[in-house]
Amino acid sequence: MPIIPKILVFAGSVRTGAYSGRTADAAQQELALQGAEVTRISLGDYSLPIMDEDLEHEKGIPENAMRLARLIAAHDGLLIATPEYNGSIPPLLKNTIDWVSRVRKDGGKPFKPFAGKPVGLCSSSDGKFAGIRCINHLRAVLVRCQTEVVTPELSVSGASTAFGEDGRLLDERSHQSLEHLCRTLIETSRFLSTRAVP
């Protein structure tokens, strides 16, 4: 019996009404419809100081980075929905990735939460470029962290009017892109999962 993939979903912004949050919500719905077990979190619940190697040397990895690293490791795949800040990755998301990438041990044992982890990417913007510049930068960073970023992606333009009252993407082409992304992420997560089947 194939496993039911566990997918962790979060947005790169914690702003109230953030387009990336609405995109993450739409992805959460679609992943669940396609049979994944979905965990939706807010990075606001994992606040972290600015990444600083001197701080790490003095105090070690922050507990919230360890909590998040363990949560990532406990899932078969990730879906990240990001906004675009000045054509690139928002500082909250980049700082989170940087801290989690510093986690190398847990309880004295080697531990690399990002290594080999399938990741699906979404971006959103109210402009016509739909956050595509950011998604390209984010893909490069995550590949450097040894994740397996899936090829399909979703970029939502005109995000202020892109969602219906039910949270679904109104544009059919965008919705089909989301379906394809979620399907690929589920299949890849199932294939690469290291969890034992009960």
C-alpha positions as CSV (number, residue, x, y, z in Angstrom):
1,M,0.0,0.0,0.0
2,P,1.5,3.4,-1.0
3,I,2.1,5.9,1.7
4,I,0.0,9.0,2.0
5,P,2.6,11.8,1.6
6,K,2.8,14.3,4.4
7,I,3.3,17.8,2.9
8,L,4.3,20.9,5.0
9,V,2.9,24.1,3.6
10,F,3.8,27.7,4.5
11,A,4.0,31.2,3.1
12,G,7.0,33.5,3.0
13,S,5.0,36.4,4.5
14,V,3.0,36.6,7.7
15,R,1.3,39.9,6.8
16,T,-2.5,39.9,7.3
17,G,-4.1,39.2,4.0
18,A,-0.8,38.4,2.2
19,Y,-1.2,37.1,-1.3
20,S,1.4,34.4,-0.5
21,G,-0.8,33.3,2.4
22,R,-3.8,33.0,0.1
23,T,-1.7,31.1,-2.4
24,A,-0.6,28.8,0.3
25,D,-4.2,28.3,1.4
26,A,-5.2,27.4,-2.2
27,A,-2.3,24.9,-2.4
28,Q,-3.3,23.4,0.9
29,Q,-6.8,22.8,-0.4
30,E,-5.6,21.3,-3.7
31,L,-3.0,19.0,-2.0
32,A,-5.7,17.7,0.4
33,L,-8.1,17.1,-2.5
34,Q,-5.4,15.0,-4.2
35,G,-5.0,12.9,-1.1
36,A,-2.0,14.3,0.7
37,E,-1.9,14.8,4.5
38,V,-1.3,18.5,4.8
39,T,0.2,20.5,7.7
40,R,-0.2,24.3,7.3
41,I,2.0,26.5,9.5
42,S,2.9,30.2,9.8
43,L,6.5,31.3,10.0
44,G,5.3,33.8,12.6
45,D,5.1,30.9,15.0
46,Y,8.9,30.3,14.5
47,S,10.4,33.7,15.1
48,L,14.1,33.8,14.6
49,P,16.9,36.4,15.1
50,I,18.8,37.6,12.0
51,M,21.2,34.9,11.0
52,D,24.6,35.6,12.5
53,E,27.4,33.0,12.8
54,D,28.8,34.8,15.9
55,L,25.4,34.5,17.5
56,E,25.3,30.8,16.5
57,H,28.8,30.3,17.9
58,E,27.8,32.0,21.2
59,K,24.3,30.5,21.8
60,G,23.9,27.7,19.3
61,I,21.0,27.1,16.9
62,P,17.8,28.9,18.1
63,E,15.2,26.5,19.4
64,N,12.6,27.7,16.8
65,A,15.1,26.7,14.0
66,M,15.4,23.3,15.6
67,R,11.6,23.0,15.9
68,L,11.1,23.9,12.3
69,A,14.0,21.6,11.2
70,R,12.4,18.6,13.0
71,L,9.0,19.5,11.5
72,I,10.5,19.6,7.9
73,A,12.2,16.3,8.5
74,A,8.9,14.7,9.7
75,H,7.3,15.5,6.3
76,D,7.8,14.0,2.9
77,G,7.7,17.2,1.0
78,L,7.3,21.0,1.3
79,L,5.2,23.6,-0.5
80,I,6.4,27.2,-0.2
81,A,4.4,30.2,-1.4
82,T,6.4,33.3,-1.6
83,P,5.9,37.0,-2.2
84,E,8.5,39.1,-4.1
85,Y,10.4,41.8,-2.3
86,N,12.4,44.1,-4.6
87,G,12.6,41.4,-7.2
88,S,13.9,38.7,-4.8
89,I,13.3,36.6,-1.7
90,P,11.6,38.2,1.3
91,P,13.9,38.5,4.3
92,L,11.6,36.4,6.6
93,L,11.8,33.5,4.3
94,K,15.5,33.8,3.5
95,N,16.4,34.1,7.2
96,T,14.3,31.0,8.0
97,I,16.0,29.0,5.3
98,D,19.4,30.2,6.4
99,W,18.9,29.2,10.0
100,V,17.4,25.8,9.2
101,S,20.3,25.1,6.8
102,R,22.7,25.5,9.7
103,V,21.1,22.6,11.5
104,R,23.6,19.8,11.1
105,K,23.0,17.7,14.2
106,D,20.2,16.7,16.5
107,G,20.9,15.0,19.8
108,G,24.5,14.5,18.6
109,K,23.4,12.7,15.4
110,P,24.0,14.0,11.9
111,F,20.8,15.8,10.7
112,K,20.2,17.7,7.5
113,P,16.5,18.5,7.3
114,F,16.6,19.9,3.7
115,A,18.7,17.2,2.1
116,G,16.7,15.3,-0.5
117,K,13.4,16.9,0.5
118,P,11.0,17.5,-2.5
119,V,9.8,21.1,-2.6
120,G,7.1,22.8,-4.7
121,L,7.2,26.5,-5.3
122,C,4.5,29.2,-5.8
123,S,4.9,32.9,-6.1
124,S,2.3,35.7,-6.1
125,S,2.2,39.4,-6.8
126,D,-0.3,42.0,-7.7
127,G,1.8,43.0,-10.7
128,K,2.1,41.3,-14.0
129,F,5.4,39.6,-13.3
130,A,3.7,37.4,-10.7
131,G,6.8,37.1,-8.5
132,I,8.7,35.1,-11.1
133,R,12.0,36.8,-10.3
134,C,11.7,35.7,-6.7
135,I,10.7,32.1,-7.5
136,N,13.9,31.8,-9.6
137,H,16.1,33.1,-6.8
138,L,14.3,30.8,-4.3
139,R,14.8,27.8,-6.5
140,A,18.5,28.4,-6.7
141,V,18.8,28.8,-2.9
142,L,16.9,25.6,-2.2
143,V,18.9,23.6,-4.7
144,R,22.0,24.8,-2.9
145,C,20.4,23.5,0.3
146,Q,20.2,20.0,-1.4
147,T,16.4,20.0,-1.8
148,E,14.7,18.4,-4.8
149,V,12.7,21.3,-6.2
150,V,10.1,19.9,-8.6
151,T,9.9,21.4,-12.1
152,P,6.2,22.6,-12.2
153,E,5.6,25.9,-10.4
154,L,2.8,28.4,-10.0
155,S,3.1,32.2,-10.3
156,V,-0.1,34.2,-9.6
157,S,-0.3,37.7,-11.2
158,G,-3.0,40.3,-10.3
159,A,-3.2,38.5,-6.9
160,S,-5.6,41.0,-5.3
161,T,-8.4,39.7,-7.6
162,A,-7.1,36.2,-8.3
163,F,-9.0,34.3,-5.6
164,G,-12.7,33.5,-5.2
165,E,-14.6,33.6,-1.9
166,D,-13.8,29.9,-1.5
167,G,-10.1,30.6,-1.8
168,R,-9.9,28.9,-5.2
169,L,-8.0,30.5,-8.1
170,L,-10.4,32.1,-10.5
171,D,-8.2,31.8,-13.6
172,E,-8.6,28.3,-15.0
173,R,-5.0,28.2,-16.4
174,S,-3.6,29.1,-13.0
175,H,-5.8,26.5,-11.3
176,Q,-4.6,23.8,-13.7
177,S,-1.0,24.9,-13.0
178,L,-1.6,24.5,-9.3
179,E,-3.2,21.0,-9.9
180,H,-0.1,20.0,-11.9
181,L,2.3,21.3,-9.3
182,C,0.5,19.5,-6.4
183,R,0.2,16.3,-8.4
184,T,4.0,16.3,-9.2
185,L,4.9,17.2,-5.6
186,I,2.8,14.4,-4.2
187,E,4.2,11.8,-6.6
188,T,7.8,12.9,-6.0
189,S,7.3,13.0,-2.2
190,R,5.8,9.5,-2.3
191,F,8.7,8.2,-4.4
192,L,11.4,9.8,-2.3
193,S,9.9,9.2,1.1
194,T,12.1,7.5,3.7
195,R,9.2,6.8,6.1
196,A,8.2,3.2,6.7
197,V,4.8,2.1,5.4
198,P,2.7,1.0,8.5
